[in-house]
Amino acid sequence: MGTLVRYELKKIFNKKMNIVVIISCLFLIILLFSLSGTDFLATDENGESYKGKDAIILRKKQINEISGILTNEKIFDEIKRLQELNNNTDNIVINSYGEKDFSREIYNKYLNNRLNLLTNINHVYGDNYINGLFTLDLENQKDFYESREKRIEELIVSSQDYKGRSYTEKEKEYWIEKSKSVNIPFEYDFYFGYSNLYSTYEMLIIGLIAICICIASVFSGEYQNGTDKILLTTKYGKSKGATAKIIASYIFSSLVFAIYLIFAIFAVLLVFGTDGGNLPIQLLNILSPYNLTFAQSLIYNIFISYAVLFGIVGLTLFLSSKIKNPISTLVIDLCIIMLPVFLSVKSGFGIINKILFLMPYNAIYSNFTKMISYKIGSIIFDLPTMTIFSYIFIMIITLILAKRIYAKHQVE
């Protein structure tokens, strides 16, 4: 079997087109992921703008000034300071939209390095930028994290789409309990390496497409070239031959995708640094119910990405065994992978929307901020878990079918 697998691997790697596709997509991935660092912008308290590495160094220094544990005292002190500045008319100007806004001087000296934090805090009290904090009655605010829990419960209970669909009682209990498992208080510090990585992570779909291109002809190429007449008439052509093709395809796919992942992650974190790996993902969205740090969420995302990869590889091999033309296999793959680009997800409710969330383009990573759930019998699965289970199931079914179809293929 080992000899057959090595032979099949050699066939995949020896195709010049495959090498061109792999290298081209690698350079494209490196370019797209590195742009998050080279295009990163920051402004100092004097209003001078910086870009790239200089901007990252400045932003780290700015965040360091307000970093620390987000205790009730620290959060309410920040809100109190914001209110004091807002109540001072000398700090207010009328912007181009005819609305009241902070002067450029106040923005640069105070709000610039606090805007992300204050906007995130405001999610607990409302969704309107930071305006909700201006009028917040701090005397009646006792515990920020209790208010956060109440806000999450309110959103879960009141959530419904335009058709009136909402969470079941079981789902409501699931999300409320999950949100209560989050470790508090949160710590605030520089996390922009991970946030920028996640803003670009979906571009790894390019790597998935590249792999599909390379393995689309694993079975159908034999049909097209007429070599199936030889392979399928040999002693192990219908059994070990098919298994070797499948194993070789997965070894190839795993190695290539690992290269894409390593270069993508390093392209971002080598510029931004690994700072923030120990910080909670609630810094992206303070209402996230997932008890994960950025480093843990990245590991989780790698598992999700590989699950999607394995499922799509299985689907591609199934199509390749069924269809004699590799181009047709690739076209179907591309339609399935890119479908969500053309169909927007309107809500987290309804079977169509839930399926769209599981499509490759949407499923290849999670920022762990959405409360999307799937109820199967009495069991509730969140979106990341459902993604992994779904694609592993797809892999198993499609591989069984691929091997069976190839074995039953009639040589012409």
Rosetta blueprint (number, residue, H / E / L):
1 M L
2 G H
3 T H
4 L H
5 V H
6 R H
7 Y H
8 E H
9 L H
10 K H
11 K H
12 I H
13 F H
14 N L
15 K L
16 K H
17 M H
18 N H
19 I H
20 V H
21 V H
22 I H
23 I H
24 S H
25 C H
26 L H
27 F H
28 L H
29 I H
30 I H
31 L H
32 L H
33 F H
34 S H
35 L H
36 S H
37 G H
38 T H
39 D L
40 F L
41 L E
42 A E
43 T E
44 D L
45 E L
46 N L
47 G L
48 E L
49 S E
50 Y E
51 K E
52 G L
53 K H
54 D H
55 A H
56 I H
57 I H
58 L H
59 R H
60 K H
61 K H
62 Q H
63 I H
64 N H
65 E H
66 I H
67 S L
68 G E
69 I E
70 L L
71 T L
72 N H
73 E H
74 K H
75 I H
76 F H
77 D H
78 E H
79 I H
80 K H
81 R H
82 L H
83 Q H
84 E H
85 L H
86 N H
87 N H
88 N L
89 T H
90 D H
91 N H
92 I E
93 V E
94 I E
95 N L
96 S L
97 Y L
98 G L
99 E L
100 K E
101 D E
102 F E
103 S L
104 R H
105 E H
106 I H
107 Y H
108 N H
109 K H
110 Y H
111 L H
112 N L
113 N L
114 R L
115 L H
116 N H
117 L H
118 L H
119 T H
120 N H
121 I H
122 N H
123 H L
124 V L
125 Y L
126 G L
127 D L
128 N L
129 Y L
130 I L
131 N H
132 G H
133 L H
134 F H
135 T L
136 L L
137 D L
138 L H
139 E H
140 N H
141 Q L
142 K L
143 D L
144 F H
145 Y H
146 E H
147 S H
148 R H
149 E H
150 K H
151 R H
152 I H
153 E H
154 E H
155 L H
156 I H
157 V H
158 S H
159 S L
160 Q E
161 D L
162 Y L
163 K L
164 G L
165 R L
166 S E
167 Y L
168 T L
169 E H
170 K H
171 E H
172 K H
173 E H
174 Y H
175 W H
176 I H
177 E H
178 K H
179 S H
180 K H
181 S L
182 V L
183 N L
184 I L
185 P L
186 F L
187 E E
188 Y E
189 D L
190 F L
191 Y L
192 F H
193 G H
194 Y H
195 S H
196 N H
197 L H
198 Y H
199 S H
200 T H
201 Y H
202 E H
203 M H
204 L H
205 I H
206 I H
207 G H
208 L H
209 I H
210 A H
211 I H
212 C H
213 I H
214 C H
215 I H
216 A L
217 S L
218 V L
219 F L
220 S H
221 G H
222 E H
223 Y H
224 Q H
225 N H
226 G L
227 T L
228 D H
229 K H
230 I H
231 L H
232 L L
233 T L
234 T L
235 K L
236 Y L
237 G L
238 K L
239 S L
240 K H
241 G H
242 A H
243 T H
244 A H
245 K H
246 I H
247 I H
248 A H
249 S H
250 Y H
251 I H
252 F H
253 S H
254 S H
255 L H
256 V H
257 F H
258 A H
259 I H
260 Y H
261 L H
262 I H
263 F H
264 A H
265 I H
266 F H
267 A H
268 V H
269 L H
270 L H
271 V H
272 F H
273 G L
274 T L
275 D L
276 G L
277 G L
278 N L
279 L L
280 P E
281 I H
282 Q H
283 L H
284 L L
285 N L
286 I L
287 L L
288 S L
289 P L
290 Y L
291 N L
292 L L
293 T E
294 F H
295 A H
296 Q H
297 S H
298 L H
299 I H
300 Y H
301 N H
302 I H
303 F H
304 I H
305 S H
306 Y H
307 A H
308 V H
309 L H
310 F H
311 G H
312 I H
313 V H
314 G H
315 L H
316 T H
317 L H
318 F H
319 L H
320 S H
321 S H
322 K H
323 I L
324 K L
325 N L
326 P H
327 I H
328 S H
329 T H
330 L H
331 V H
332 I H
333 D H
334 L H
335 C H
336 I H
337 I H
338 M H
339 L H
340 P H
341 V H
342 F H
343 L L
344 S L
345 V L
346 K L
347 S L
348 G L
349 F L
350 G L
351 I H
352 I H
353 N H
354 K H
355 I H
356 L H
357 F H
358 L L
359 M L
360 P H
361 Y H
362 N H
363 A H
364 I L
365 Y L
366 S L
367 N L
368 F L
369 T L
370 K L
371 M L
372 I L
373 S E
374 Y E
375 K E
376 I E
377 G L
378 S L
379 I E
380 I E
381 F E
382 D E
383 L H
384 P H
385 T H
386 M H
387 T H
388 I H
389 F H
390 S H
391 Y H
392 I H
393 F H
394 I H
395 M H
396 I H
397 I H
398 T H
399 L H
400 I H
401 L H
402 A H
403 K H
404 R H
405 I H
406 Y H
407 A H
408 K H
409 H L
410 Q L
411 V L
412 E L
